[in-house]
Amino acid sequence: MPIYKGRTYTACFSARSSLNKRIYTYLDRGADEYQLLGATQKFASNVTTDWQAFSQTWTVDRTDITSRIAFDLAETPGTVELLDITLVEGESCL
């Protein structure tokens, strides 16, 4: 998905896990580069066994038409479920 330098984007999602654990959400350059878009803005979320809503906001530092939203779920054991993943321009998914 294309994102543009200097603009702000917000990701919203719901998550739960089989164990309490931390996951990370970030934007990166797709294709073969896999570099963070937004300096070092990799956000941690503490996920529990109950469904919770999360949002993360970035201002990106470069334009990229192959970018992606990514989730790092492998810091600790446990199954993570994600629902309603949305990325919008601006500071709110509402």
N, C-alpha and C positions, 0 to 999 in steps of 0.2 A: 504494500500500500504506500502511496507517496506521502511523505511528510516534508515540511519546508522549514528551512533555517529561520530561527528567531520566533517561530510560532509555538504556542502552548497546546499540548494535547493531554487528555485525561483518559485513563483506562479505568473501567468499572467492571467488577466481576463479583460473583459469589463463590465461596469456597467452604469446604469442610474436609476433615481428614480422619483417618482411622485412629490416629494418635495426635496429640498436640504437637505441632511442629511449626517451624519457620519456613516460609517460601519466599522467593524473590521474583519481582516483576521488573521488566526493563524493555526498552526499545533498542533495537540494534539494526545495523545495516544487513540486509539480506544477502543473497547470492553467496559469494565466497569470502566476504569480508568479516562479518560478525563482530563489528566494533560497536560499542555503545553510542547511541545518539542522545546526547544530553550530558556530555562530560562523563562523570562516574555515577550517574543517577540510576542506581540499581536499588529498588525499594524492597524492604523486608516487611512481610505481613505475618503475624502470628495466627495461625489457623488452628481451630479447635475441632472437636467432634460435632459441634453444632454449626448449622449454616450461618454464615456471616457475610455481610456486604463489605467490599473494599473498593477504594479508589486511590489512584496514584496520578500525580500530575507532573509533567516534564515540559521544559522549554528546550527545544532541540537546537543543537549547535551546527547542524549542516543539513542540506537538502538531500534526500535519498528517495528514489522512486521504488526501491526494492525492500524497504524497511519492513520490520515485523515486530509484533509484540511477543515477548518470550517470557516463559515461566521456568524458573529453576526450582525443581521440586525434590532434588536428590540430596540435600544436606543431611537429612536423617531418614531412617526408615519410616514407612507408612504410606498408605494410599491416599491420594488427594483427588477430590472431585471438584471440578470447576464448572460453573454455569453462567449464562448471560454475559459473556465476555464482549465488551464494547470499547472501542477507541473513538473518541470524538475530538474535534478541534475545540479548544476552550478549556475552562477550568471546572466544568461540571458535566455529568452525563444526563442531567435532567432535561 
